[in-house]
């Protein structure tokens, strides 16, 4: 790879080697399949996603030049790393040198395979305008086509099935909260939530918690708010004391110890969510209008507390919040609106930018609130979330029904049938360039 494509794997460690072996093996499989089953009259495209599959794309290009290669980066390894290391990414993007930052952040090898693949393949693509800016600056190569992430809604329940699932999800979310907190939150409670990877700053978990703290003190809030943070942490065991209460039919009026979390963690004393709740002085006290619960595990239906799949819980929420600082696309808010749950996102998410480009989209009343986010406006974003939740909490049932309908209409516009045309364009470019390569 070094000799042919100048891929610098000298400083590689950990997952780099495994990803490269997997990627290379995938390339070998495609080579073999092509040789035994296809001819040059067949049009074949090899699409590699993210740096982990770059080596396979380059291998295929070298050994089976008839195949058109596409490389799609969903996030640049350097961009994500700059953002995750609390360096301002956006205001200074024009001034960052990708190779230099790779050295500084110990990312040389991942950056190298990503950059070289982007430069050598027949067609280079990414998932949003916002990530394309990063590619241009950090990989020295803009995308040939932007392939936005589409959605298939065939797993969203319809009609009475949806209504039944939503009712059961709400009952479960309220029951877990009441048993953990020793409260009596009723069905009029506004249930909000966030989810995704545990990237505390990048995914906006920090600003979400800050907004809840401010919401708790907001005089205009006339409803109880129950906020769930469904983010997998370093999870240990489901809490036995909570399991015992959940089995019981009794009503409890005292909270369990640490009334913020459903499962014990291996790092209880060094967890960012728990640390921030403590720092903010949020106590889930009976008089608090806003209660926060951290579910630090994958919701696969077998976690010991919720025992429901993520999607079967998502539809129980009234609203979701994804205040991302770094988000190439943003499937979580898209999934949310597909399940008729209005969402808050930011214009630093590819999905948020796309929503801003739609004609009939003007904030939470149309199903999606897109907050402006920059390197330095954390406080304004926290206020924006707080104000949007308060506004939503004061809506009538009729208004909420209309908002939920509009949220689902946004998701409809992001179905794959609308976005597939960009893929056809990318395939066309890749196949044409493969032909050029063979005869040059």
C-alpha positions in Angstrom: 0.0 0.0 0.0 2.9 2.3 0.7 4.7 1.5 -2.6 1.6 1.8 -4.7 -0.6 4.4 -3.0 1.7 6.1 -0.4 -0.5 4.9 2.5 1.5 5.5 5.7 0.7 2.8 8.2 4.0 3.2 10.1 2.3 4.6 13.2 -0.7 2.2 13.2 -2.0 0.7 16.4 -5.1 -1.1 17.7 -8.1 -1.2 15.5 -6.2 -0.1 12.4 -4.6 -3.5 11.8 -7.9 -5.4 12.3 -9.8 -3.0 10.0 -7.1 -3.2 7.4 -7.1 -7.0 7.4 -10.9 -7.2 7.2 -10.8 -4.6 4.4 -8.1 -6.5 2.4 -10.0 -9.8 2.8 -13.2 -8.2 1.5 -11.2 -7.0 -1.5 -9.9 -10.5 -2.1 -13.4 -12.0 -1.9 -14.7 -9.5 -4.5 -11.7 -10.2 -6.8 -12.3 -13.9 -6.6 -16.1 -13.5 -7.2 -15.5 -11.2 -10.2 -12.9 -13.6 -11.8 -15.1 -16.7 -11.4 -18.6 -15.3 -12.0 -18.5 -12.1 -14.1 -17.0 -10.7 -17.3 -16.0 -7.2 -18.4 -19.4 -6.7 -19.9 -20.8 -6.6 -16.3 -20.9 -3.2 -14.7 -19.5 -3.6 -11.2 -19.0 -1.0 -8.5 -17.2 -1.5 -5.2 -18.4 1.0 -2.6 -16.2 1.4 0.5 -17.4 3.3 3.6 -15.1 5.0 6.0 -11.3 4.6 6.5 -11.8 1.1 7.7 -12.6 -0.2 4.2 -10.1 2.0 2.3 -7.5 -0.7 1.8 -10.0 -3.0 0.2 -11.0 -0.3 -2.3 -7.4 0.3 -3.3 -6.7 -3.4 -3.5 -9.7 -3.9 -5.9 -8.6 -0.9 -8.0 -5.1 -2.4 -8.4 -6.1 -6.1 -9.0 -9.5 -5.8 -10.8 -9.2 -2.4 -12.7 -12.5 -3.2 -14.5 -14.4 -2.5 -11.2 -15.4 1.1 -10.5 -14.4 2.2 -7.0 -16.3 4.6 -4.7 -15.2 5.7 -1.3 -17.7 7.3 1.1 -16.5 9.1 4.2 -19.2 9.7 6.8 -16.9 11.8 9.0 -13.3 12.6 8.6 -11.2 10.9 11.3 -9.4 14.2 11.8 -12.5 16.4 12.0 -14.2 14.1 14.6 -10.9 14.0 16.5 -10.5 17.8 16.5 -14.1 18.3 17.7 -13.8 15.5 20.3 -10.6 17.1 21.7 -12.4 20.4 22.5 -10.6 22.3 19.7 -12.8 24.7 17.7 -13.5 23.0 14.4 -15.6 25.3 12.3 -14.3 28.8 12.7 -10.8 27.6 12.1 -11.4 24.9 9.5 -9.8 27.0 6.8 -6.6 27.2 8.8 -6.2 23.5 9.8 -3.8 21.3 7.9 -5.1 17.7 7.9 -1.6 16.0 7.8 -0.3 18.3 10.6 -3.4 17.7 12.8 -3.1 13.9 12.2 0.4 14.0 13.7 -0.7 16.2 16.6 -3.6 13.9 17.4 -1.8 10.6 16.8 -4.0 9.7 13.9 -1.5 9.5 11.1 -2.4 6.1 9.8 -6.1 6.4 9.8 -5.9 9.8 8.2 -3.4 8.5 5.6 -5.6 5.6 4.4 -8.6 7.9 4.4 -6.9 10.7 2.4 -5.1 8.4 -0.1 -8.3 6.4 -0.8 -10.2 9.7 -1.3 -7.6 10.8 -3.9 -7.2 7.5 -5.7 -10.7 6.0 -6.1 -12.9 6.6 -9.2 -15.5 8.5 -7.2 -15.2 10.1 -3.8 -18.4 10.9 -1.9 -19.5 12.1 1.5 -22.9 12.4 3.3 -23.5 16.1 3.7 -22.4 19.6 2.8 -20.9 20.1 6.2 -18.7 17.0 5.9 -17.7 18.0 2.4 -16.2 21.3 3.8 -14.1 19.1 6.1 -13.0 16.8 3.2 -12.0 19.9 1.2 -9.9 21.3 4.0 -8.6 18.2 5.8 -8.2 15.7 3.0 -7.4 18.3 0.3 -10.2 16.8 -1.8 -13.9 17.8 -2.1 -16.4 15.1 -2.8 -17.5 14.3 -6.4 -21.1 13.7 -5.2 -22.9 14.2 -1.9 -24.8 11.0 -0.9 -27.2 12.0 1.8 -28.3 9.2 4.1 -31.8 8.0 3.2 -34.2 6.1 5.3 -36.5 3.1 4.9 -39.7 3.4 6.9 -40.8 -0.3 6.6 -40.2 -0.9 10.4 -42.3 2.0 11.6 -45.6 0.5 12.9 -48.9 1.9 11.5 -52.4 2.5 12.8 -53.6 0.8 15.9 -50.2 -1.1 16.2 -48.5 2.2 16.6 -51.0 3.5 19.1 -50.7 0.4 21.2 -46.9 0.4 21.1 -46.8 4.1 22.0 -49.1 3.6 25.0 -47.1 0.7 26.3 -43.8 2.5 25.9 -45.1 5.6 27.8 -46.4 3.3 30.6 -43.0 1.7 30.9 -41.0 4.9 30.8 -43.2 6.4 33.5 -43.2 3.3 35.6 -39.3 3.0 35.6 -39.1 6.6 36.6 -41.7 6.4 39.4 -40.0 3.2 40.8 -36.5 4.7 40.7 -37.5 8.2 42.0 -40.4 7.2 44.3 -42.6 9.7 42.5 -46.1 9.6 40.9 -45.6 11.0 37.5 -48.8 10.7 35.4 -49.5 10.4 31.7 -49.6 14.1 31.4 -45.8 14.2 31.9 -43.8 15.4 28.9 -41.3 12.7 28.0 -38.2 13.9 26.2 -35.0 12.1 25.4 -31.6 11.9 23.6 -29.7 8.9 22.4 -26.7 7.9 20.3 -23.0 7.3 20.8 -21.4 8.4 24.1 -19.5 11.4 22.6 -20.3 13.8 25.4 -19.5 17.0 23.5 -19.9 15.9 19.8 -23.4 14.6 20.3 -24.4 17.6 22.5 -25.2 15.6 25.6 -23.5 18.3 27.7 -25.7 21.1 26.3 -28.8 18.9 26.6 -28.2 18.5 30.4 -27.4 22.2 30.8 -30.7 23.0 29.0 -32.6 20.7 31.4 -31.1 22.4 34.4 -32.3 25.8 33.0 -35.7 24.3 32.2 -36.1 23.2 35.8 -35.9 26.8 36.9 -38.1 28.2 34.1 -41.2 29.9 35.5 -43.1 29.3 32.2 -42.9 25.6 32.5 -46.3 24.3 33.8 -45.7 20.5 33.2 -43.6 17.8 34.7 -40.8 16.8 32.3 -39.1 13.4 32.3 -35.9 13.3 30.3 -34.1 10.1 29.3 -30.5 9.9 28.3 -30.3 6.6 26.3 -26.6 6.4 25.7 -24.5 3.2 26.1 -21.7 3.7 28.7 -19.4 1.3 30.5 -22.3 -0.6 31.8 -22.1 -3.2 34.6 -25.2 -4.8 36.0 -28.9 -3.8 35.9 -29.8 -2.5 39.4 -31.3 -5.3 41.5 -33.0 -2.8 43.8 -34.8 -1.3 40.8 -35.6 -4.7 39.4 -37.2 -5.7 42.7 -39.3 -2.5 42.7 -40.4 -3.0 39.1 -41.7 -6.5 39.9 -43.7 -5.1 42.8 -47.2 -3.6 42.3 -46.7 -1.2 45.2 -46.4 2.6 44.9 -43.1 3.9 46.4 -42.6 7.4 47.9 -38.9 7.3 48.6 -36.2 7.4 45.9 -33.6 4.6 45.5 -30.0 5.7 46.1 -28.4 7.4 43.1 -31.8 8.1 41.6 -30.4 9.0 38.1 -29.4 5.7 36.6 -31.0 2.4 35.7 -27.8 0.2 35.6 -24.6 0.3 37.6 -21.5 1.4 35.7 -17.9 0.2 36.1 -16.9 3.8 36.3 -19.5 5.4 38.5 -17.2 8.0 39.9 -15.8 9.1 36.5 -18.9 9.1 34.3 -19.5 12.4 32.3 -23.3 12.3 32.6 -23.3 11.6 36.3 -20.5 14.1 36.9 -22.4 16.9 35.1 -25.7 16.2 36.9 -23.8 16.4 40.2 -22.0 19.6 39.0 -25.3 21.2 38.0 -26.8 20.2 41.4 -29.7 18.4 39.7 -31.2 16.1 42.3 -34.4 14.6 40.9 -36.0 16.0 44.0 -39.8 15.7 44.4 -40.2 19.5 43.9 -38.1 19.5 40.7 -40.3 19.9 37.6 -37.6 18.2 35.5 -36.3 14.7 36.2 -33.4 13.1 34.4 -32.7 9.4 34.0 -29.6 7.9 32.4 -30.0 4.5 30.7 -26.4 3.5 30.0 -26.9 0.4 27.9 -27.9 -0.8 24.4 -31.6 -1.1 24.2 -31.8 -4.5 22.6 -34.8 -5.9 24.5 -32.6 -7.8 27.0 -31.0 -5.1 29.2 -32.7 -6.3 32.5 -34.6 -3.0 33.2 -36.3 -1.7 30.0 -36.4 -5.0 28.1 -37.6 -3.2 25.0 -35.9 -2.4 21.7 -34.8 1.1 21.1 -37.5 1.8 18.5 -40.2 0.4 20.7 -39.2 3.0 23.4 -38.5 5.9 21.0 -42.1 6.2 20.0 -43.1 6.6 23.6 -41.4 10.0 23.8 -43.1 13.3 23.1 -40.0 15.0 21.8 -36.3 14.2 21.2 -33.2 16.4 21.4 -30.0 16.0 19.4 -28.0 19.2 20.0 -25.0 17.9 18.1 -21.7 19.8 17.8 -20.3 17.3 15.3 -22.7 15.2 13.3 -22.0 14.4 9.6 -25.6 13.4 9.0 -27.8 12.6 12.0 -29.9 9.4 11.7 -31.2 9.8 15.3 -33.3 12.9 14.7 -34.4 11.4 11.3 -35.5 8.1 13.0 -37.3 10.2 15.6 -39.5 12.1 13.1 -40.2 8.9 11.2 -41.7 7.6 14.5 -43.8 10.8 14.7 -41.7 12.2 17.5 -40.8 15.9 16.9 -37.1 16.7 17.3 -34.6 19.4 18.0 -31.3 19.3 16.1 -28.7 21.8 15.0 -27.3 23.2 11.8 -24.0 21.5 12.5 -25.7 18.2 11.7 -26.1 17.3 8.0 -29.7 16.4 8.7 -30.3 19.8 10.3 -28.9 21.6 7.3 -31.0 19.5 4.9 -34.2 20.3 7.0 -33.3 24.0 6.7 -33.3 23.6 2.9 -36.9 22.3 2.9 -39.6 24.8 1.9 -42.2 24.2 4.5 -40.0 23.9 7.6 -40.2 26.6 10.2 -39.2 25.2 13.6 -40.9 22.8 16.1 -44.4 23.6 14.8 -43.4 21.8 11.6 -41.9 18.9 13.5 -38.2 19.8 13.5 -36.5 22.7 15.4 -33.0 23.4 13.9 -31.0 25.5 16.3 -28.0 27.5 15.1 -24.8 26.1 16.6 -21.2 27.4 16.4 -17.9 26.8 18.2 -18.9 29.4 20.8 -22.6 29.6 21.3 -23.2 26.8 23.8 -25.2 29.0 26.2 -27.6 30.2 23.4 -28.1 26.5 22.3 -29.0 25.5 25.9 -31.5 28.4 26.1 -32.9 27.4 22.6 -33.6 23.9 23.8 -35.2 25.1 27.0 -37.4 27.5 25.2 -38.5 25.0 22.6 -39.4 22.4 25.3 -41.4 25.0 27.2 -43.2 26.1 24.0 -44.0 22.5 23.2 -45.2 21.7 26.7 -47.8 24.5 26.4 -49.3 23.1 23.2 -52.9 21.7 23.1 -53.5 18.0 22.2 -54.8 19.1 18.9 -51.7 21.2 18.1 -49.4 18.3 19.2 -51.3 15.9 16.9 -50.7 18.2 14.0 -47.0 18.7 14.8 -46.5 14.9 15.0 -48.1 14.5 11.6 -45.7 17.2 10.1 -42.7 15.5 11.8 -43.6 12.2 9.9 -43.9 14.2 6.6 -40.3 15.4 7.0 -39.1 11.8 7.3 -41.1 10.9 4.2 -39.0 13.4 2.2 -35.8 11.6 3.3 -36.8 8.1 2.0 -34.3 6.3 -0.1 -36.5 6.6 -3.2 -35.8 10.3 -3.1 -32.1 10.1 -2.5 -31.2 7.1 -4.7 -30.6 9.4 -7.7 -27.4 10.7 -6.1 -26.1 7.1 -5.9 -26.8 6.5 -9.6 -24.8 9.6 -10.3 -21.9 8.3 -8.2 -22.0 4.9 -9.9 -22.0 6.6 -13.3 -18.9 8.6 -12.4 -17.1 5.6 -11.0 -17.8 3.4 -14.0 -16.8 6.0 -16.5 -13.5 6.7 -14.6 -12.7 3.0 -14.4 -12.9 2.8 -18.2 -10.7 5.8 -18.5 -8.2 4.2 -16.1 -7.9 1.0 -18.0 -7.2 2.8 -21.3 -4.9 5.5 -20.0 
